[in-house]
Amino acid sequence: MEWKLLQPRPHLQLHPCPLSALSKLPPLPTLAFPSIASFRAPAIHRVPSWDIHVVLQGRRVCFVANASKEGGAWGIDEVLKLGDEFRGRFSRALGKWVVGVMLLMSFSLALTNSSPSWALSEENLLFLEAWRTIDRAYVDKSFNGQSWFRYRENALRTEPMNTRDETYAAIRKMVATLDDPFTRFLEPERFRSLRSGTQGALTGVGLSIGYPNGSTSLPSGLVVISAAPGGPASRAGIVSGDVIVQIDKSSTERMSIYEAAERLQGPEGSLVELTIRSGSETKQLSLMRERVSLNPVKSRLCEITGSGKDSRRIGYIKLSSFNQNASGAVKEAIQTFQSNNVNAFVLDLRDNSGGLFPEGVEIAKLWLNKGVVVYISDSQGVRDIYDTDGSSTMAPSEPLAVLVNKGTASASEIVAGALKDNKRAVLFGEPTFGKGKIQSVFQLSDGSGLTVTVARYETPAHTDIDKVGVIPDHPLPKSFPKDDDGFCSCLQDPSATCHVNRTQLFSR
């Protein structure tokens, strides 16, 4: 006899299911009542085997049987005709078995909890919701080398979850066992703040930050990936590669990027004190928080004069983030340029720290006639492929240059890698940041949320760029500007130190 205990319940009466209740049940296995145990019993009379379900009906346990036969299945009505035989063979045995299992469970749990609560509380259910979200979505199915199911059972027995704060603490403790800085729990207010950041605006100082990539030459602290153009940090001279040593006199050495982001954000008009290390220089800065608009695109038409066909009209697109407006804004810029007879494009992804993965995929498709955009992989290998058949393309053939630097991260690297590996664009600059993992955002029922690492990605050439980055084809002059005005002047003035020949810009 094979059986599986699904959900132990103590102190329950044992009865056969009344006929009136059974007649209202849909056919197995879509029972209206929860099955607390199930097993397969040996043959009785004409029936080769029985599927027996122990069903909880209020505080009573009853038995529902479904039987199979050659050429079809027996329904419950047919099984009931054999009820006398069934009860005679199994009722007492089942009763003894269920009572024994439940007494054993009751005794075992009593040893670990002097006053066990057999019904899951609202706090327990919220914890389980978070546990299930990670169980289904997390990329590492070893869960950092632990039994994820055993952790759940131990936590429900030992972690206090009497208040919402205690439940949040239990969820944070659970997430910490994964040892993944990008998988984290967010209380409702922080979750709303995260959502607002992908939807268009934040109140802060305009910094994107990350962890050092394991280089021993980098001091401890958090690294500036990018500073939003025109934001408080940018105006104060903070640039990519600078290290945040302290925030309001609190060391960042052991601070997560999410705690740091929360400290950097705050009420509009309030001040935040930063200690910044830039090269060998350390400086103290006081920045006023303001509403930083995340309009992701700036564009400029640059006319490069020449003789005859050598003249070029170059459309420069500066993409600063991948929020939910990004692909629409890039489409609009391309359309505007095409209406002005632009014959080449420059896509500037420098200091773009990423954002929404789907926006990155959509923006890559705008430039590709066909091909793979990105491979999504997990511990078992490639599990999904994002590609394009050209139906979304807007500029599949015009010369294209992409500018990158160490502040180019995440979704920006997906775009840069796709355009490079498909030989659609020439990359200029320096190796990108190297964040090759993808997170998804999940909202829990009380308004809190989780960001969970769900996959890693590979470029179309199957390059894993995590902690390595996308390698450009050519460097840029160190003096090459990051704003649209400066970009045009560098292309137009051959005597400028930042000058790049327009032929070089689009040749391999």
N, C-alpha and C positions, 0 to 999 in steps of 0.2 A: 504494500500500500504506500503510495507516494503522497506526501502532503506538504503544504507550505503555510506557515502561520503568517497572516497578513497584518493583523492588528489585535493584540491581546486585550481583552476586557475582563476585569475581575468581577466576582460576585454576581453572576448572571444566572437566571433560571434556564433550565434546559427543557425545551418542548419541541415536538414536531410542528412544522408550520401548519396553521389551520388552513383548511381548504379554501375558505373565503379569501384569505390573504394570497395564497398561491395563484388563485384564478385571476387575480388582478396584476400579477407580475408579468412583465414582458418576457419573451423567450431568453434563456441564457445565451451569451454571457452578459447581456445588457440589463442586469437586475436593478430594480429601483432601490433596493436596500444594500448597504455596504457589506461585502463579504469579508468576514474576519478570518476565515481559514478555508482552504480548499485542498482536495486531494482526489486521487483516482482509486476507486475500490474495485475489487475483483468481481467476477461475473456472478449474477444471480439468475437462475432459471434461463429464460430466453435471451437475456441481455448480456452481451460480452463484457462490457465494462460500464462503470458508472462514474460520472463526474459529480462529486458531492461538494456542495457549498454550505458552509456554516454561516448563517445569515443573522445579523443583529437586527432585531425588531423591537425597538424600545429597549427595555432591560431584559428582554427575553432572547434566547438563542434558539433558532429553529434550523432545520435541515432542508435544503433544496437540492433535489437530485435531477440530473440530466443524464440520459443514457444514450449510447450510440448503438447502432446495429448495422449490419451489412446493407448497403443500398440506401442509406439515409439515416436521419437522426430521429430519436424518440423525443417527442415534446413532453412538456410537464404533465399534460393531461393523461398521456399514456403511462407515464411513470407512476402517476397516482393510482392507477389500476393495480399496480404491483405493490401498493403501499403496505399491505399486511406483511408480505415477504420482506420488503425493505426494512420496516420497523423491527420485525423479528430478528433480522440478521445484524442490523447496525445501530439501532437506537441506543441500546445499553452500552455497546462498545464506544460509540461516538460520545455519549454522555461522559463516560469515564475518562476518555481521552481529553475532551475539551476541559473538563473540570481539573484534570491533572495538570494540563499545560497552564491553565490560568492560575491555579494555586502556586505552581512553581514560579511563574512570572511575578505573582504578587509577593511571594516570599523573597525572591531575589531583589526586587525593587525596594522592598521594605528595609533591606539591609543597608541600602545606600541613601534612603530618604525616609525619615521617621514618619512623615506625613505626606505620602505621595499624592499628587493631583493627577487623576487619570484623564481629565479633560484638558486639552491644550488651551492655554490662555491666549488672549489677543496678542500679548507680547511674544509668546512662543511662536504663534503663527507668522508674525512679522519676521522673526529670526529665520524660520524655515523658508519663508519667501526669498530672503536674501541668500540662504544656503542653496536653494534650488536654482536661483539665477546663475550663481557661479558654477554649480554642478553642470548645468546645461551648456554654458557659454565659454568657460575658461579654456584657454588654448592648451594648457599642460594638464593632460588627464591623469598624471601622477600626483597632481596637486602638491607639488614640491616634495614628493616622496612620502606622502602620508595617506592614511585611509580616510577619505573624505566622509564616508558613511559613519565610520567610528567616531570621527570628530563631532559629527552632528549629534549622535547619541550621547556622547560624553558631555557635550555642551548643554544639552537639554536637562541632563541630570545635575550638573555641577554649577553652571553659570547662573547667577541671580538675574532674573528677568521679571522683576515685579513692577518696575516703572519703565517708562520709555527711555530715560537716560541709561538705565541698566541694560536695556535691550540694545541700544546703540553701542554701548561699550562692548557687549558680547559680539556684535557684528564686526566692529573694528578689530577686536582680538582675533576673530576668525579670519578676516581678510589679511591680517598681518602674518599669519602662518604661511601664506603663499610667497612671502618675501619678494613681492613684485611692486615696485614703486608706482607703476602705472595703473594698478588695480586698487581702487580705494572706495571707501564708503563716504557718502556726503549727506549731511543732515539737510532737512528741507530747504533752509535758507541758502546753504551753499550750493545745493542742487539747482535752485532757481537762478543763482548767480552764474553757474556754469552754462545753463541754457541760454541766459541772456547774452553771454559772450559769443555764442554761435549764431545769435540772431541779430547782432548789429551794433551793440554799444556796451561799454563797461565804464564804471566809475573807478578810476585808479590812476596809475602813472604811465601806462602804455608800454609795459615790458612783457616780453615772452621769455620765460626762463626754463632751464633744463639742468640736468646733472652733468658733471664732467664725464667725458667718455673714457675714463680709465687712464688718461695720460698722467704720468707721474710729474710732468712739468707744470700741471695745473695745480694751483693752491686749493685747499679745501674751501668749500662754499658752493654756491649755486651760480651757474654760468648764464650770462645774458645771451639768449639766442637772437633776439631782435628787439629794437625799440621802435614803436609806432611812429612814423614820420609826423612831426609837428606836435607830438605828445610831450608831457612834462619831462620824461626821461630823456627823450631825444634832444629837447632844447637844452637840457643840462649837460649834454655831451656824452651820455652813456651810449656805448656802441657794442656791437656783437663781439663776444669774447671777453668782455669785462666780467669780473667776478663780484657777486654780492656777498660781502663778508658778514654784514650785520643788517638787520631790519629793526629799527627802533631799539637799538642796543642789544638785541637778541641775536646770538650767533646762528648762522645758517649751516654750520658744519654738519649737524645731525637733523636739519630741518627738511621735511619733504617739500617738493615743489608746490604741492597743493596747500600746505600750511603757509608757505611763503606767499603764494598768490592771494590767499585770504588776508594776510597781513598787509599786502600792497594795496588791496582794494579797501574802500571805505567811503564815508560820506563825502560828497562833493564839497570842496573847499577846505577839507581837513589836511593836516600835514603828516608826512611820513619821513623819518630820518633813515638815510641809507649810508652804509660804509661800503665804498666801491674800490676794488683794486683793479687798476688798468695798467698792465705791464708791471713796472717796478713802482708805480705811483699808487698811493692810497689816499682817497679823498672822502670827506664827509659832505653829504648833500642833504638838503632839506627840500622835499618836493611837495607841491600842493596837488592833491588829487583833483581830477576834473573828469568830466564825462568825455571819454575818448571815443570818437566816432570811428566805427570800423567799416567805413565805406571802402571796399576792398580794392578798387581800381582807380588809378590815375593814368591818363593817356596823353600823348602828345604826337602831333604829326611833324616829323623832321624832314625838311627838304634839303637834299644834298645835291648841289649844283655840279654839273659836269657837261661834257660836250656830247650832244646828241643823245644816243641811247644810254650813255653812261650816267645820266641824271637819275637820281632815285628819290622816291617818296617813301619814307620809312615810318611805319606805325609803331610807336613805342608804348607798351602796356606794362605798367607797374602794378603787380598783384601783391597785396600786402597780407592777405589772410584768406582762408577758405571757409568763410561763414556761409550761411544759406543764401546770401546774395551774390556769391562769387561768380558762378557760371553764367548767370544772367547778365552780370555787369561786363564780363569778358565778351560775351556774345554781342552786346550792344556796342562795345568799343570796336570790335572787328567789323560790324556792319557799318559803323560811321566811317572807318578808314576805307573800306571798300567803295563806299559811295564817293570818296575823295581820291579814287584811283591810286591807292597805295599799292606798291609792288614788292614790299618786303616788310617783315615784322621782327620786332625784338620783344621778347617776353622776359621781364625782369622779376625773378623769384628770390632775389637777395633779401635776406632778413625776413623771409616769410616762414613762420614757424609751423605752418600747417593749419589744421582745423578738421573740417568734415570730410571724411574719406569719399563719400559719393560725389562731392563737389570736385575733388581732385580727378576722379575718373571721368566725369563729364567734361571737364576742361581739357583733359588730354584728348578726348574724342573730337573736340572742335578742330584739331590740327591734323588728325590722322584719317587717311582714306580707308585703311583697314589695318588689322593687326592686333596683337595682344597689348593690353594696357598694363595689366599687373596680374601676377599669380598670387593667390592666397593659399598659404600653407599652414599646417599644424604639425603636431608630433608624428603624424602618419604620412606626411608628404603633402603634395598639392591637393587641395580639396575644392578649389574653385578657380575659374579663369574669367577675368573681365577682359573682353575684347570688343572690337568695333567692326561693323561691316561698312562703315562710311556713311550711314544714314544720318549721323549727327554732325558730319564735318561741315566746316564753313570756310576753312583756308587750308586745303590739303596739299597745295603745291607751291605757294609763294615761299621764297627764301625766308628761313626762320632761324634766329639766334636766341638762345636762352642763357640768361645770366644767373649764376648761382654763387653762393659763398657758404661759410660755416654756419650762418644763420638760416640756411635753407633746410627745412626739416619736415618730416612726416609726409603729409599730402603733397607738399611741394616736391619732395623727392620722388613720389610716385609719378608726377607729371614729368619731371626732368628725366627720370630713368626711362619712361615710356618713349619720350621724344628722341632720346639718344639712341636707345637700342633698336628702334624702328628706323633709324637713320633719317628721321624727319627734321632734326634740328642739329645745329652745332652748339655745344655747351662751352661757355666762357666763365672763368672765375677760379674758385678754389673748391676742394672737396667739401661736400655738404655735411650736415650735422651727423647723420647716421642713426635715425630712429626708424627701425624696420619693423615695428610692431603696431598692430591696429587695436584700438579700443572701441568698444561700443558702450553706449549710455543706456542704462535701464532705470526706469522710475518704479519705485516700490509703492505699495498701496497707501502709505501715509504721507506721500509727498517727498520722502527721502529718495536717495538713488545710489546707484553703483556705476562706476566706470570699470569695465572688465576687459582685460587683454584677451581678445577672442582669436587672434591669428597673428602670423607674421607674413610679410609679403616679400616677393622676389620680383625683380624687374623682368621684362620680357626675355632677357638673355639668361634668366635664372640666377641672377646675382643677388645674394643676400647682403643688403647694405647696412645691416644693423651694426652700429659702432664703427662703421667704415665710411659710409657715405657714397654718394655718386661722384665719380671722378670726371671732371670736365675735360674737354678736348684741348682747350688752350687757356692760358692764364689771361687775366686782365691787368692793365697797368694799375699799380697801387693807388694812383691818384684818380682813377676812374670814378666819376661822381655817382651818387645814388638817387639823384633827383632828376626829373624830366628835363628841366631847363639845362642843367649841366650836361646831360647826355647828348642833347642836340649840338651843343657848342663843341663838344669833344669830337664829334663826327665831322663837323663843318670846318674846324680849324686845324690844318695839318701841322701847325707849329706848336700846338698845345701838348703838354707832357702826357696828357691822358688820351691823345689821339689814337684811334683805331681805324685803319683803312677800311672803308666800307666793303672792299673786295675780301679782305681778311675776315670780316665779321660773318660772312655767309659762306665761306669756303671751308672744306674739310682739311 
